[in-house]
Amino acid sequence: MEKTVASQTPPSKKSRKYLMTAVVVAVVFVLFIALWYYVPVMGSDESTFCARCHSMAPEYLTWQSSNHAQFQCRECHREPGVTGFIRYQGRIFIETLFYRSGGNGLTKVNSGSVSNSVCLGCHSKNRKYSPSSDTVVPHQKHLDKGINCIDCHAGVAHGRIVERGITAKIPAEEWGQSLADEQMDFEFSTPRMSTCLDCHGKRRVSQNCSTCHSRQLVPTTHKTGDWERQHGSAAQKDFKPCNLCHSYSFNQSLDLTALTVQSYIKNNTFCYNCHLQKPSTHKDPKFREIHGDLVKSRGLDNCFSCHNINKNEQNSNRGAINKVYCNKCHWFSPKLK
């Protein structure tokens, strides 16, 4: 009997094309994954990888001047878990491609770039006191109220250089370690009292000194029972002594000799958050009818503690108190001040 040899049909050109396409796609995918993993992971193990991006010089130099310089960038900017790893590596990979293609870099460190889980990986939420001062800060209580770590500690690693607009004013090529050291000064890298008072004011939390300080050096004048009523008159005579304790809401040095007490009140968080509350006289249903008599008996200076003669005057950066001004209904001359 004659044996029949089974013939094999050679693959068509179309099949070979699909096969080659699949192989190419697979190779490209493997290379992509390798690059995606190798470039960011191997490089981002050291913060010097971030410094290779020209536009990141300010962040890198301020980090070197911070008390977090012993930690790598990834330890703060990469969230725990697989998801955090994937997001971080993907962002670094995109940044690398963008920079190498001629871009200036996309990443800018800001107060929204570090989550509570990252901070709590090293720090305890059971902390209640600051060892460097007499400040009472129950961290767990703040976390329970939805306060993020970065809301208070935004300057710990970079001195809030982005939020303060420093990186927009000074080009990356002009940065050096001395400039970075200046930007990491105590007033920029640590929480400010104005931050606490602003938050307490908005949330209607007590702003008494004893709320946040375990010991107080209260002046004798403040211990009198009627100090709250008399402090305005004392400030009108000379408000400079007030600034010895209540200067924390100003971001620059002040020439107190060129500043009026009204301007001081409107720009000082401690004063403003209290003066923002309407006085008892303003709650009278007939206040519009009697306010003229109150002005005559108490003086215009009392009104100017909150209000202005005209709407758009200097030192009126507090919008709420600027909605009501004298010349909205009257025609006073600015010389009245």
TIVEXPA-802805 format. One line per field, with one value per atom (N, C-alpha, C): residue number from 1; chain; atom name; x, y, z. Coordinates in steps of 0.1 Angstrom, whole numbers. Example, Ala and Ser with C-alpha at 12.3 -4.5 7.8 and 13.67 -1.06 7.14 Angstrom:
// residues 2
num: 1_1_1_2_2_2
cadena: A_A_A_A_A_A
atomo: N_CA_C_N_CA_C
X: 132_123_132_128_137_129
Y: -57_-45_-33_-22_-11_0
Z: 78_78_78_71_71_79
***
This chain:
// residues 337
num: 1_1_1_2_2_2_3_3_3_4_4_4_5_5_5_6_6_6_7_7_7_8_8_8_9_9_9_10_10_10_11_11_11_12_12_12_13_13_13_14_14_14_15_15_15_16_16_16_17_17_17_18_18_18_19_19_19_20_20_20_21_21_21_22_22_22_23_23_23_24_24_24_25_25_25_26_26_26_27_27_27_28_28_28_29_29_29_30_30_30_31_31_31_32_32_32_33_33_33_34_34_34_35_35_35_36_36_36_37_37_37_38_38_38_39_39_39_40_40_40_41_41_41_42_42_42_43_43_43_44_44_44_45_45_45_46_46_46_47_47_47_48_48_48_49_49_49_50_50_50_51_51_51_52_52_52_53_53_53_54_54_54_55_55_55_56_56_56_57_57_57_58_58_58_59_59_59_60_60_60_61_61_61_62_62_62_63_63_63_64_64_64_65_65_65_66_66_66_67_67_67_68_68_68_69_69_69_70_70_70_71_71_71_72_72_72_73_73_73_74_74_74_75_75_75_76_76_76_77_77_77_78_78_78_79_79_79_80_80_80_81_81_81_82_82_82_83_83_83_84_84_84_85_85_85_86_86_86_87_87_87_88_88_88_89_89_89_90_90_90_91_91_91_92_92_92_93_93_93_94_94_94_95_95_95_96_96_96_97_97_97_98_98_98_99_99_99_100_100_100_101_101_101_102_102_102_103_103_103_104_104_104_105_105_105_106_106_106_107_107_107_108_108_108_109_109_109_110_110_110_111_111_111_112_112_112_113_113_113_114_114_114_115_115_115_116_116_116_117_117_117_118_118_118_119_119_119_120_120_120_121_121_121_122_122_122_123_123_123_124_124_124_125_125_125_126_126_126_127_127_127_128_128_128_129_129_129_130_130_130_131_131_131_132_132_132_133_133_133_134_134_134_135_135_135_136_136_136_137_137_137_138_138_138_139_139_139_140_140_140_141_141_141_142_142_142_143_143_143_144_144_144_145_145_145_146_146_146_147_147_147_148_148_148_149_149_149_150_150_150_151_151_151_152_152_152_153_153_153_154_154_154_155_155_155_156_156_156_157_157_157_158_158_158_159_159_159_160_160_160_161_161_161_162_162_162_163_163_163_164_164_164_165_165_165_166_166_166_167_167_167_168_168_168_169_169_169_170_170_170_171_171_171_172_172_172_173_173_173_174_174_174_175_175_175_176_176_176_177_177_177_178_178_178_179_179_179_180_180_180_181_181_181_182_182_182_183_183_183_184_184_184_185_185_185_186_186_186_187_187_187_188_188_188_189_189_189_190_190_190_191_191_191_192_192_192_193_193_193_194_194_194_195_195_195_196_196_196_197_197_197_198_198_198_199_199_199_200_200_200_201_201_201_202_202_202_203_203_203_204_204_204_205_205_205_206_206_206_207_207_207_208_208_208_209_209_209_210_210_210_211_211_211_212_212_212_213_213_213_214_214_214_215_215_215_216_216_216_217_217_217_218_218_218_219_219_219_220_220_220_221_221_221_222_222_222_223_223_223_224_224_224_225_225_225_226_226_226_227_227_227_228_228_228_229_229_229_230_230_230_231_231_231_232_232_232_233_233_233_234_234_234_235_235_235_236_236_236_237_237_237_238_238_238_239_239_239_240_240_240_241_241_241_242_242_242_243_243_243_244_244_244_245_245_245_246_246_246_247_247_247_248_248_248_249_249_249_250_250_250_251_251_251_252_252_252_253_253_253_254_254_254_255_255_255_256_256_256_257_257_257_258_258_258_259_259_259_260_260_260_261_261_261_262_262_262_263_263_263_264_264_264_265_265_265_266_266_266_267_267_267_268_268_268_269_269_269_270_270_270_271_271_271_272_272_272_273_273_273_274_274_274_275_275_275_276_276_276_277_277_277_278_278_278_279_279_279_280_280_280_281_281_281_282_282_282_283_283_283_284_284_284_285_285_285_286_286_286_287_287_287_288_288_288_289_289_289_290_290_290_291_291_291_292_292_292_293_293_293_294_294_294_295_295_295_296_296_296_297_297_297_298_298_298_299_299_299_300_300_300_301_301_301_302_302_302_303_303_303_304_304_304_305_305_305_306_306_306_307_307_307_308_308_308_309_309_309_310_310_310_311_311_311_312_312_312_313_313_313_314_314_314_315_315_315_316_316_316_317_317_317_318_318_318_319_319_319_320_320_320_321_321_321_322_322_322_323_323_323_324_324_324_325_325_325_326_326_326_327_327_327_328_328_328_329_329_329_330_330_330_331_331_331_332_332_332_333_333_333_334_334_334_335_335_335_336_336_336_337_337_337
cadena: A_A_A_A_A_A_A_A_A_A_A_A_A_A_A_A_A_A_A_A_A_A_A_A_A_A_A_A_A_A_A_A_A_A_A_A_A_A_A_A_A_A_A_A_A_A_A_A_A_A_A_A_A_A_A_A_A_A_A_A_A_A_A_A_A_A_A_A_A_A_A_A_A_A_A_A_A_A_A_A_A_A_A_A_A_A_A_A_A_A_A_A_A_A_A_A_A_A_A_A_A_A_A_A_A_A_A_A_A_A_A_A_A_A_A_A_A_A_A_A_A_A_A_A_A_A_A_A_A_A_A_A_A_A_A_A_A_A_A_A_A_A_A_A_A_A_A_A_A_A_A_A_A_A_A_A_A_A_A_A_A_A_A_A_A_A_A_A_A_A_A_A_A_A_A_A_A_A_A_A_A_A_A_A_A_A_A_A_A_A_A_A_A_A_A_A_A_A_A_A_A_A_A_A_A_A_A_A_A_A_A_A_A_A_A_A_A_A_A_A_A_A_A_A_A_A_A_A_A_A_A_A_A_A_A_A_A_A_A_A_A_A_A_A_A_A_A_A_A_A_A_A_A_A_A_A_A_A_A_A_A_A_A_A_A_A_A_A_A_A_A_A_A_A_A_A_A_A_A_A_A_A_A_A_A_A_A_A_A_A_A_A_A_A_A_A_A_A_A_A_A_A_A_A_A_A_A_A_A_A_A_A_A_A_A_A_A_A_A_A_A_A_A_A_A_A_A_A_A_A_A_A_A_A_A_A_A_A_A_A_A_A_A_A_A_A_A_A_A_A_A_A_A_A_A_A_A_A_A_A_A_A_A_A_A_A_A_A_A_A_A_A_A_A_A_A_A_A_A_A_A_A_A_A_A_A_A_A_A_A_A_A_A_A_A_A_A_A_A_A_A_A_A_A_A_A_A_A_A_A_A_A_A_A_A_A_A_A_A_A_A_A_A_A_A_A_A_A_A_A_A_A_A_A_A_A_A_A_A_A_A_A_A_A_A_A_A_A_A_A_A_A_A_A_A_A_A_A_A_A_A_A_A_A_A_A_A_A_A_A_A_A_A_A_A_A_A_A_A_A_A_A_A_A_A_A_A_A_A_A_A_A_A_A_A_A_A_A_A_A_A_A_A_A_A_A_A_A_A_A_A_A_A_A_A_A_A_A_A_A_A_A_A_A_A_A_A_A_A_A_A_A_A_A_A_A_A_A_A_A_A_A_A_A_A_A_A_A_A_A_A_A_A_A_A_A_A_A_A_A_A_A_A_A_A_A_A_A_A_A_A_A_A_A_A_A_A_A_A_A_A_A_A_A_A_A_A_A_A_A_A_A_A_A_A_A_A_A_A_A_A_A_A_A_A_A_A_A_A_A_A_A_A_A_A_A_A_A_A_A_A_A_A_A_A_A_A_A_A_A_A_A_A_A_A_A_A_A_A_A_A_A_A_A_A_A_A_A_A_A_A_A_A_A_A_A_A_A_A_A_A_A_A_A_A_A_A_A_A_A_A_A_A_A_A_A_A_A_A_A_A_A_A_A_A_A_A_A_A_A_A_A_A_A_A_A_A_A_A_A_A_A_A_A_A_A_A_A_A_A_A_A_A_A_A_A_A_A_A_A_A_A_A_A_A_A_A_A_A_A_A_A_A_A_A_A_A_A_A_A_A_A_A_A_A_A_A_A_A_A_A_A_A_A_A_A_A_A_A_A_A_A_A_A_A_A_A_A_A_A_A_A_A_A_A_A_A_A_A_A_A_A_A_A_A_A_A_A_A_A_A_A_A_A_A_A_A_A_A_A_A_A_A_A_A_A_A_A_A_A_A_A_A_A_A_A_A_A_A_A_A_A_A_A_A_A_A_A_A_A_A_A_A_A_A_A_A_A_A_A_A_A_A_A_A_A_A_A_A_A_A_A_A_A_A_A_A_A_A_A_A_A_A_A_A_A_A_A_A_A_A_A_A_A_A_A_A_A_A_A_A_A_A_A_A_A_A_A_A_A_A_A_A_A_A_A_A_A_A_A_A_A_A_A_A_A_A_A_A_A_A_A_A_A_A_A_A_A_A_A_A_A_A_A_A_A_A_A_A_A_A_A_A_A_A_A_A_A_A_A_A_A_A_A_A_A_A_A_A_A_A_A_A_A_A_A_A_A_A_A_A_A_A_A_A_A_A_A_A_A_A_A_A_A_A_A_A_A_A_A_A_A_A_A_A_A_A_A_A_A_A_A_A_A_A_A_A_A_A_A_A_A_A_A_A_A_A_A_A_A_A
atomo: N_CA_C_N_CA_C_N_CA_C_N_CA_C_N_CA_C_N_CA_C_N_CA_C_N_CA_C_N_CA_C_N_CA_C_N_CA_C_N_CA_C_N_CA_C_N_CA_C_N_CA_C_N_CA_C_N_CA_C_N_CA_C_N_CA_C_N_CA_C_N_CA_C_N_CA_C_N_CA_C_N_CA_C_N_CA_C_N_CA_C_N_CA_C_N_CA_C_N_CA_C_N_CA_C_N_CA_C_N_CA_C_N_CA_C_N_CA_C_N_CA_C_N_CA_C_N_CA_C_N_CA_C_N_CA_C_N_CA_C_N_CA_C_N_CA_C_N_CA_C_N_CA_C_N_CA_C_N_CA_C_N_CA_C_N_CA_C_N_CA_C_N_CA_C_N_CA_C_N_CA_C_N_CA_C_N_CA_C_N_CA_C_N_CA_C_N_CA_C_N_CA_C_N_CA_C_N_CA_C_N_CA_C_N_CA_C_N_CA_C_N_CA_C_N_CA_C_N_CA_C_N_CA_C_N_CA_C_N_CA_C_N_CA_C_N_CA_C_N_CA_C_N_CA_C_N_CA_C_N_CA_C_N_CA_C_N_CA_C_N_CA_C_N_CA_C_N_CA_C_N_CA_C_N_CA_C_N_CA_C_N_CA_C_N_CA_C_N_CA_C_N_CA_C_N_CA_C_N_CA_C_N_CA_C_N_CA_C_N_CA_C_N_CA_C_N_CA_C_N_CA_C_N_CA_C_N_CA_C_N_CA_C_N_CA_C_N_CA_C_N_CA_C_N_CA_C_N_CA_C_N_CA_C_N_CA_C_N_CA_C_N_CA_C_N_CA_C_N_CA_C_N_CA_C_N_CA_C_N_CA_C_N_CA_C_N_CA_C_N_CA_C_N_CA_C_N_CA_C_N_CA_C_N_CA_C_N_CA_C_N_CA_C_N_CA_C_N_CA_C_N_CA_C_N_CA_C_N_CA_C_N_CA_C_N_CA_C_N_CA_C_N_CA_C_N_CA_C_N_CA_C_N_CA_C_N_CA_C_N_CA_C_N_CA_C_N_CA_C_N_CA_C_N_CA_C_N_CA_C_N_CA_C_N_CA_C_N_CA_C_N_CA_C_N_CA_C_N_CA_C_N_CA_C_N_CA_C_N_CA_C_N_CA_C_N_CA_C_N_CA_C_N_CA_C_N_CA_C_N_CA_C_N_CA_C_N_CA_C_N_CA_C_N_CA_C_N_CA_C_N_CA_C_N_CA_C_N_CA_C_N_CA_C_N_CA_C_N_CA_C_N_CA_C_N_CA_C_N_CA_C_N_CA_C_N_CA_C_N_CA_C_N_CA_C_N_CA_C_N_CA_C_N_CA_C_N_CA_C_N_CA_C_N_CA_C_N_CA_C_N_CA_C_N_CA_C_N_CA_C_N_CA_C_N_CA_C_N_CA_C_N_CA_C_N_CA_C_N_CA_C_N_CA_C_N_CA_C_N_CA_C_N_CA_C_N_CA_C_N_CA_C_N_CA_C_N_CA_C_N_CA_C_N_CA_C_N_CA_C_N_CA_C_N_CA_C_N_CA_C_N_CA_C_N_CA_C_N_CA_C_N_CA_C_N_CA_C_N_CA_C_N_CA_C_N_CA_C_N_CA_C_N_CA_C_N_CA_C_N_CA_C_N_CA_C_N_CA_C_N_CA_C_N_CA_C_N_CA_C_N_CA_C_N_CA_C_N_CA_C_N_CA_C_N_CA_C_N_CA_C_N_CA_C_N_CA_C_N_CA_C_N_CA_C_N_CA_C_N_CA_C_N_CA_C_N_CA_C_N_CA_C_N_CA_C_N_CA_C_N_CA_C_N_CA_C_N_CA_C_N_CA_C_N_CA_C_N_CA_C_N_CA_C_N_CA_C_N_CA_C_N_CA_C_N_CA_C_N_CA_C_N_CA_C_N_CA_C_N_CA_C_N_CA_C_N_CA_C_N_CA_C_N_CA_C_N_CA_C_N_CA_C_N_CA_C_N_CA_C_N_CA_C_N_CA_C_N_CA_C_N_CA_C_N_CA_C_N_CA_C_N_CA_C_N_CA_C_N_CA_C_N_CA_C_N_CA_C_N_CA_C_N_CA_C_N_CA_C_N_CA_C_N_CA_C_N_CA_C_N_CA_C_N_CA_C_N_CA_C_N_CA_C_N_CA_C_N_CA_C_N_CA_C_N_CA_C_N_CA_C_N_CA_C_N_CA_C_N_CA_C_N_CA_C_N_CA_C_N_CA_C_N_CA_C_N_CA_C_N_CA_C_N_CA_C_N_CA_C_N_CA_C_N_CA_C_N_CA_C_N_CA_C_N_CA_C_N_CA_C_N_CA_C_N_CA_C_N_CA_C_N_CA_C_N_CA_C_N_CA_C_N_CA_C_N_CA_C_N_CA_C_N_CA_C_N_CA_C_N_CA_C_N_CA_C_N_CA_C_N_CA_C_N_CA_C_N_CA_C_N_CA_C_N_CA_C_N_CA_C_N_CA_C_N_CA_C_N_CA_C_N_CA_C_N_CA_C_N_CA_C_N_CA_C_N_CA_C_N_CA_C_N_CA_C_N_CA_C_N_CA_C_N_CA_C_N_CA_C
X: 9_0_9_5_13_10_21_19_17_7_4_11_19_25_17_13_4_12_6_12_8_18_16_15_4_1_10_18_27_18_22_14_13_2_0_7_9_16_8_-5_-13_-10_-9_-6_8_18_31_32_24_24_18_7_2_11_19_28_40_45_56_51_39_33_32_28_26_40_50_63_69_67_72_65_52_44_49_51_56_70_79_92_91_83_82_76_66_60_70_78_88_98_102_112_106_93_87_86_82_81_95_105_119_123_121_125_116_103_95_99_104_108_123_131_146_150_145_150_145_132_128_132_131_134_149_158_172_177_171_175_170_157_150_153_161_166_175_180_189_182_182_176_184_196_204_198_190_183_173_166_157_165_177_186_190_190_194_185_172_163_166_170_174_164_151_141_138_144_142_153_162_173_168_158_154_149_141_136_147_157_168_177_180_189_182_169_162_161_159_158_172_183_196_198_191_192_182_173_162_166_158_161_155_151_147_157_169_179_184_182_186_177_165_156_156_154_153_139_139_127_115_118_107_101_109_104_92_92_81_71_75_66_60_64_58_49_37_28_30_27_29_20_24_16_19_13_15_10_-2_-8_1_6_15_28_33_45_43_32_29_27_20_18_31_39_52_61_62_71_66_53_48_50_49_51_66_75_89_93_87_90_85_73_68_77_81_90_103_108_121_120_110_108_106_98_95_108_116_128_138_140_150_145_132_128_129_134_137_128_119_110_118_111_117_113_106_101_87_80_66_64_72_69_73_64_66_61_70_66_56_45_35_29_20_15_5_2_-7_0_13_20_25_21_25_13_9_-3_1_-10_-8_-1_-5_0_16_21_36_42_36_42_41_29_27_35_42_51_63_66_78_74_64_60_48_47_36_25_12_1_-3_4_1_8_16_24_14_17_8_16_29_37_48_53_65_77_87_98_107_105_114_107_95_88_78_70_59_46_46_34_27_14_6_-1_2_-4_-8_-21_-26_-28_-18_-19_-31_-34_-45_-58_-60_-72_-73_-62_-62_-65_-59_-62_-77_-83_-97_-106_-101_-109_-106_-98_-96_-84_-76_-64_-53_-48_-37_-23_-14_-1_5_3_10_3_-9_-15_-7_0_8_23_27_41_46_39_42_56_63_76_88_85_95_106_103_114_118_109_113_110_106_104_92_83_71_76_86_92_82_74_64_52_47_36_39_51_55_59_59_62_77_86_100_105_100_105_100_90_85_93_99_107_121_127_141_143_149_151_160_158_165_180_185_199_206_198_204_204_199_199_212_216_228_225_234_231_229_235_233_219_214_200_191_193_185_185_196_197_189_188_180_165_161_147_143_152_149_150_150_150_139_140_130_116_115_102_95_102_96_94_103_103_94_91_83_69_60_46_46_38_37_24_25_14_2_4_-7_-15_-8_-15_-25_-20_-29_-41_-38_-49_-59_-54_-63_-73_-67_-75_-85_-80_-89_-100_-96_-107_-118_-114_-123_-132_-126_-134_-140_-139_-145_-140_-126_-119_-113_-112_-106_-92_-90_-77_-70_-74_-67_-53_-44_-30_-29_-37_-37_-41_-48_-52_-40_-30_-18_-5_-5_7_6_16_15_19_27_30_29_25_22_29_35_40_31_20_10_13_13_15_5_9_0_-13_-12_-23_-34_-30_-39_-47_-42_-48_-60_-63_-74_-87_-97_-110_-116_-113_-118_-109_-98_-88_-94_-103_-109_-116_-122_-129_-119_-108_-99_-88_-85_-73_-74_-86_-87_-81_-85_-80_-65_-60_-45_-38_-44_-38_-38_-49_-50_-38_-35_-24_-10_-8_5_3_3_1_14_25_38_41_38_40_32_21_13_21_29_37_48_51_61_57_43_38_30_23_13_18_31_36_37_31_33_26_16_9_15_26_32_44_45_56_69_69_81_82_94_96_87_83_74_80_77_81_69_69_57_54_65_63_55_55_47_34_30_18_8_-4_-15_-20_-27_-32_-43_-50_-61_-55_-44_-37_-32_-27_-21_-32_-43_-55_-59_-61_-66_-57_-44_-34_-29_-34_-29_-40_-36_-46_-53_-45_-50_-61_-58_-67_-79_-76_-87_-97_-93_-103_-113_-108_-117_-126_-120_-127_-137_-135_-144_-158_-158_-171_-178_-191_-198_-199_-197_-199_-213_-216_-230_-239_-233_-240_-245_-238_-241_-253_-256_-267_-280_-280_-292_-300_-313_-321_-321_-319_-320_-306_-296_-282_-280_-286_-285_-289_-300_-305_-296_-290_-283_-267_-263_-248_-242_-249_-244_-241_-250_-248_-236_-235_-223_-210_-210_-198_-194_-204_-202_-197_-202_-198_-185_-182_-170_-159_-162_-152_-150_-146_-145_-134_-124_-113_-118_-128_-134_-139_-145_-151_-140_-129_-119_-110_-113_-106_-110_-122_-126_-129_-135_-140_-131_-132_-125_-135_-129_-137_-142_-132_-135_-133_-138_-137_-123_-117_-104_-92_-91_-80_-69_-57_-46_-49_-42_-43_-57_-64_-77_-78_-68_-67_-77_-85_-95_-109_-113_-125_-138_-140_-152_-155_-145_-147_-147_-143_-143_-156_-165_-178_-187_-184_-191_-181_-183_-173_-182_-176_-183_-189_-181_-186_-195_-199_-210_-223_-224_-236_-233_-220_-216_-206_-200_-191_-179_-174_-163_-150_-142_-129_-119_-109_-99_-91_-91_-83_-88_-100_-106_-97_-89_-80_-68
Y: -12_0_12_22_34_43_48_57_71_78_92_101_110_120_132_135_147_159_167_180_191_199_211_223_230_243_254_260_271_283_290_301_312_318_328_341_350_363_371_370_377_372_358_353_357_356_360_374_383_397_399_392_392_388_377_371_381_387_397_409_413_424_421_409_405_404_399_399_413_422_436_442_441_446_441_428_422_427_428_433_448_456_470_471_462_462_459_448_444_455_462_473_484_487_498_495_483_480_480_476_476_490_499_513_520_517_522_519_507_502_506_503_505_520_528_542_549_549_555_549_535_529_529_526_526_540_550_564_570_568_575_570_559_555_566_574_585_599_608_621_629_625_631_629_618_616_628_633_644_657_658_670_670_659_659_668_669_678_692_700_714_722_720_728_724_713_708_713_721_726_732_741_747_737_727_717_709_705_697_704_716_724_727_730_733_720_709_696_693_697_695_703_714_723_720_711_707_697_695_684_671_670_658_653_659_656_642_635_621_611_616_608_611_601_602_608_614_620_610_598_588_584_586_582_591_603_613_614_614_616_604_592_580_574_573_567_552_547_533_524_512_502_502_492_489_501_506_517_529_532_544_542_530_527_529_524_525_540_547_561_569_566_574_570_558_554_559_559_564_579_586_601_604_596_599_595_584_581_591_597_608_620_623_634_633_620_618_619_614_615_630_637_651_659_657_664_661_648_645_648_651_656_671_677_692_700_694_702_706_715_720_712_702_694_699_690_693_693_685_684_696_701_712_707_708_704_714_709_718_711_718_713_702_698_687_675_674_663_653_654_645_642_629_625_622_622_619_605_595_582_581_590_591_596_607_613_604_597_588_575_573_562_564_576_579_586_594_602_596_599_594_604_599_608_610_603_604_616_623_635_646_651_662_674_674_686_687_700_702_703_694_694_707_714_726_739_738_750_745_754_751_748_746_745_731_732_721_718_706_703_688_686_672_667_660_657_648_638_629_637_647_655_663_668_675_666_654_644_640_638_635_646_658_669_671_663_664_673_677_685_677_680_672_677_667_671_683_682_692_706_707_720_728_722_729_728_717_714_715_724_725_729_736_741_732_720_712_708_706_700_710_720_729_744_747_761_768_760_765_775_771_780_782_772_773_781_778_786_801_804_818_824_817_823_825_819_821_815_803_796_804_811_819_832_837_849_847_836_833_821_823_812_801_788_777_778_784_785_795_803_812_807_795_789_783_785_779_775_769_764_775_786_798_803_804_809_799_786_776_776_779_780_792_803_814_811_803_799_789_782_772_778_791_798_793_795_790_795_807_813_807_800_794_779_773_758_753_761_756_763_756_762_775_785_798_799_808_809_815_822_828_816_806_794_788_787_781_791_804_813_814_814_815_803_791_779_779_783_783_793_804_815_810_803_798_787_779_768_771_784_788_780_778_772_783_781_791_795_808_814_819_815_819_813_820_815_801_799_786_774_777_766_759_767_761_762_769_771_766_758_752_762_772_783_796_806_819_830_840_852_863_864_874_887_898_911_914_922_925_932_940_948_938_926_917_909_910_902_909_922_929_924_925_920_927_940_948_950_942_944_942_933_931_944_951_963_975_975_986_985_973_971_980_983_992_1006_1011_1025_1025_1014_1013_1012_1005_1003_1017_1024_1037_1047_1045_1054_1049_1036_1031_1016_1012_997_990_997_990_979_981_970_958_959_948_939_945_938_929_931_922_908_906_892_889_899_896_900_897_901_889_878_865_865_873_872_881_887_895_888_887_880_888_900_909_918_924_934_946_952_964_976_987_1000_1006_1003_1006_1021_1029_1043_1048_1041_1045_1038_1030_1022_1027_1029_1033_1021_1023_1012_1005_1013_1006_997_1001_992_980_981_970_960_965_956_948_955_949_939_939_930_920_920_911_901_888_877_877_879_878_889_901_912_910_907_907_896_884_873_877_885_889_901_911_923_919_908_904_901_897_895_908_909_921_925_938_942_941_941_940_951_963_975_973_965_963_953_946_936_942_955_962_964_960_962_977_986_1000_1006_998_1002_1013_1012_1023_1036_1036_1049_1055_1046_1051_1051_1046_1046_1060_1070_1083_1088_1085_1090_1082_1069_1061_1067_1072_1078_1090_1098_1111_1108_1098_1095_1087_1079_1070_1075_1083_1087_1079_1085_1078_1067_1070_1060_1046_1046_1033_1026_1033_1027_1022_1030_1028_1015_1010_998_986_987_977_983_994_1000_1010_1013_1024_1035_1046_1057_1053_1049_1045_1030_1024_1009_1005_1011_1006_1014_1013_1020_1010_1015_1006_999_988_981_975_972_967_953_945_932_922_926_917_920_912_915_918_910_911_925_931_943_955_952_963_964_955_956_968_971_983_994_1005_1016_1029_1040_1052_1058_1060_1068_1060_1048_1041_1049_1055_1063_1078_1081_1094_1100_1111_1118_1124_1115_1120_1122_1131_1133_1124_1119_1110_1117_1130_1138_1136_1130_1127_1118_1110_1101_1108
Z: 0_0_0_-8_-9_3_10_21_16_23_20_30_25_34_36_49_51_48_40_37_47_50_59_51_54_47_54_46_52_56_67_72_62_61_51_55_46_48_59_59_69_83_85_98_103_93_97_102_95_99_113_116_129_140_136_146_149_138_140_148_145_153_167_170_184_191_184_190_192_183_185_196_197_208_222_222_234_238_229_232_236_230_234_248_250_264_274_272_282_284_273_274_282_279_286_301_304_319_325_318_323_326_316_317_328_328_338_352_354_367_370_360_363_364_355_355_368_371_383_396_397_409_413_403_406_408_401_402_414_417_428_441_442_455_462_454_459_454_463_460_449_447_437_423_422_409_406_417_415_411_416_414_399_392_378_370_374_367_371_362_364_373_369_376_391_395_408_418_413_421_434_434_447_457_452_461_467_458_463_473_470_479_493_492_505_513_506_513_520_514_520_532_533_545_556_553_562_572_583_592_588_575_569_558_558_548_549_560_561_554_549_542_527_519_505_501_489_484_484_480_479_492_503_516_521_515_519_508_495_484_478_483_478_489_487_497_499_511_513_505_503_495_481_474_460_451_455_447_448_460_461_453_453_445_431_425_411_407_415_412_412_422_423_412_409_398_384_383_370_369_380_379_376_383_381_366_361_347_337_339_331_332_344_346_339_340_333_318_312_298_294_302_298_299_309_311_300_297_287_273_271_258_256_266_265_273_281_290_303_311_323_335_333_345_349_355_359_374_381_395_403_411_420_434_444_457_463_468_474_486_493_505_503_491_489_485_485_479_490_502_513_521_522_529_544_552_566_569_560_562_561_552_551_564_569_581_593_594_605_604_593_592_601_604_613_626_625_637_644_657_665_665_664_665_680_689_703_710_702_707_712_724_729_732_733_736_727_725_717_726_724_733_732_721_720_725_730_736_746_750_760_753_740_732_734_736_738_725_719_706_706_709_709_695_689_675_672_680_677_676_685_685_671_667_654_642_642_632_632_643_644_638_639_633_618_612_598_594_604_602_596_585_579_585_585_591_583_570_561_563_569_571_581_590_600_596_590_588_574_566_552_549_558_555_560_565_572_563_550_541_530_527_516_519_532_536_528_523_516_504_497_487_475_472_462_466_478_484_485_489_491_478_467_454_452_460_458_445_442_430_417_418_407_405_416_415_412_417_415_406_394_385_391_386_392_391_380_378_388_395_404_419_420_434_437_450_456_470_477_490_500_499_508_507_495_493_499_497_502_518_523_538_543_536_540_539_529_528_538_544_554_568_569_582_591_604_614_610_606_604_592_583_571_572_581_582_593_602_614_614_621_621_628_622_628_637_647_655_648_637_630_623_619_614_624_636_647_649_650_653_642_630_618_618_621_621_632_644_656_654_648_645_636_625_615_621_630_636_649_653_666_678_677_689_697_710_719_714_715_712_724_736_748_748_754_755_761_772_779_770_759_750_744_741_734_742_753_760_775_779_792_803_799_809_802_810_804_812_805_811_808_816_813_820_813_819_830_840_851_846_836_831_826_821_815_826_838_849_855_852_857_851_858_854_842_841_830_818_817_807_793_791_778_773_783_779_777_785_785_775_769_761_749_744_732_735_746_750_752_758_760_746_737_724_716_718_711_716_729_734_729_730_725_723_710_708_706_707_704_715_727_737_733_726_722_713_705_694_700_713_719_720_721_722_710_704_693_679_676_663_653_657_650_637_634_621_610_613_603_597_584_577_575_578_577_588_590_601_598_609_607_613_606_612_619_632_641_642_639_640_628_617_605_604_614_614_624_619_629_636_647_655_647_639_631_621_614_605_611_623_631_634_638_642_630_618_606_600_603_597_607_620_630_632_630_632_646_656_669_672_667_669_660_647_637_640_644_646_657_666_677_673_666_662_650_644_633_639_652_658_661_657_659_674_678_692_695_708_713_708_706_701_687_679_665_664_674_674_677_681_684_671_670_658_653_662_659_658_655_655_644_633_622_627_636_641_652_660_671_669_658_656_656_651_651_665_674_688_694_691_696_691_679_673_681_684_691_705_712_725_726_716_717_708_698_688_676_665_652_653_661_661_665_673_677_665_656_644_635_634_624_628_640_644_634_629_620_606_605_593_587_574_568_563_560_554_540_532_518_517_507_505_502_492_487_493_506_513_515_518_521_535_537_549_551_540_541_534_538_531_537_547_552_546_537_529_537_548_555_561_567_573_563_551_541_534_537_530_535_548_554_556_550_551_552_558_561_549_539_527_518_523_515_517_529_531_534_538_542_532_535_526_534_543_551_543_548_541_548_540_546_557_557_566_581_582_595_603_596_603_608
***
